[in-house]
């Protein structure tokens, strides 16, 4: 069994930090609300970018680790969560910022694209 020890959470109900496999890590389910997204959305972003995360940045809990944290009521859910080291957290943050920027760009492009379509159609009709 791997050594696990909960480290004091930041005062004011901050995210929990655990020591797992020799790394201080945070659970994805604790990080998702900080980014104002659902855990499912976070997991989707991770799955789409899994090759970006080396194992010392992010890893998924194994069955024993998952069972141990579940038995201590530290986590809920049916699937073993992803956990992030400090470096993994920085990488996740940059990926989520990039995803948000892409969404904004798509939204801002739509009015311009429809405007260009209108100009093109007017030019063709004349």
C-alpha positions in Angstrom: 0.0 0.0 0.0 1.3 3.4 -0.9 1.9 6.0 1.8 -0.8 8.7 1.9 -1.1 11.6 4.3 -3.4 14.5 4.0 -1.7 17.8 4.3 -3.5 20.7 6.0 -5.8 22.4 3.6 -5.5 26.1 3.0 -7.5 28.1 5.6 -10.9 29.1 4.5 -11.8 25.8 3.0 -9.2 25.8 0.3 -8.5 22.7 -1.9 -7.1 19.6 -0.2 -3.6 18.5 -0.8 -2.5 14.9 -0.5 0.8 13.2 -0.5 0.6 10.3 -3.0 3.5 8.4 -4.6 5.9 10.9 -3.1 4.2 13.9 -4.7 2.0 16.6 -3.1 -1.1 16.5 -5.3 -4.5 18.0 -5.7 -7.6 16.1 -6.9 -9.1 17.0 -10.2 -12.6 17.1 -8.5 -11.3 19.8 -6.2 -9.7 21.8 -9.0 -12.7 21.8 -11.3 -14.8 24.2 -9.2 -11.8 26.6 -9.0 -11.9 26.8 -12.8 -15.7 27.1 -12.8 -16.2 23.9 -14.7 -17.7 20.5 -13.9 -15.4 17.6 -13.1 -16.7 15.8 -16.3 -15.5 18.8 -18.4 -12.1 18.7 -16.7 -11.8 15.0 -17.4 -12.8 15.6 -21.0 -10.0 18.3 -21.4 -7.5 15.9 -19.8 -8.5 13.1 -22.2 -8.1 15.3 -25.2 -4.6 16.5 -24.0 -3.4 13.4 -22.1 -0.1 13.3 -24.1 0.8 16.7 -22.7 0.9 15.5 -19.1 4.0 13.5 -18.0 3.4 11.1 -15.0 5.2 13.4 -12.6 2.8 16.2 -13.5 -0.5 14.2 -13.4 -1.6 10.7 -12.9 -4.7 8.7 -12.2 -5.1 7.0 -8.8 -4.7 3.2 -8.9 -7.4 0.9 -7.4 -5.7 0.8 -3.9 -5.3 4.5 -3.7 -8.8 5.1 -4.9 -10.3 2.6 -2.4 -8.2 4.1 0.4 -9.4 7.7 -0.2 -13.0 6.5 -0.7 -12.9 4.7 2.6 -11.8 7.9 4.3 -14.6 9.8 2.6 -12.0 12.0 1.0 -13.5 11.4 -2.4 -16.7 10.3 -4.1 -17.5 9.0 -7.5 -17.2 5.7 -9.3 -13.9 6.3 -11.3 -10.5 6.9 -9.9 -9.7 10.6 -10.2 -6.8 12.3 -11.8 -4.4 14.1 -9.4 -2.1 17.0 -10.2 1.3 18.1 -8.9 2.2 21.8 -8.8 3.7 21.5 -12.3 0.6 19.6 -13.5 -1.6 22.3 -12.1 0.3 25.0 -14.0 0.1 23.0 -17.3 -3.6 22.3 -16.7 -4.2 26.0 -16.1 -2.5 26.9 -19.4 -4.5 24.3 -21.3 -7.8 25.5 -19.8 -7.0 29.1 -20.6 -6.2 28.1 -24.2 -9.6 26.2 -24.5 -11.5 29.2 -23.2 -9.7 31.5 -25.6 -10.6 29.2 -28.5 -14.2 29.4 -27.5 -14.1 33.2 -27.3 -12.5 33.4 -30.7 -15.1 31.1 -32.3 -17.9 33.3 -30.8 -16.3 36.5 -32.0 -15.7 35.2 -35.4 -19.3 34.3 -36.1 -20.6 37.9 -36.5 -17.6 38.9 -38.6 -18.1 35.8 -40.8 -21.8 36.6 -41.3 -20.8 40.2 -42.1 -18.4 39.0 -44.8 -21.0 36.7 -46.2 -23.4 39.6 -46.5 -20.7 41.7 -48.3 -19.9 38.8 -50.6 -23.5 38.2 -51.5 -24.1 41.9 -52.1 -21.1 42.0 -54.4 -22.3 39.0 -56.4 -25.8 40.5 -56.8 -24.5 43.8 -58.2 
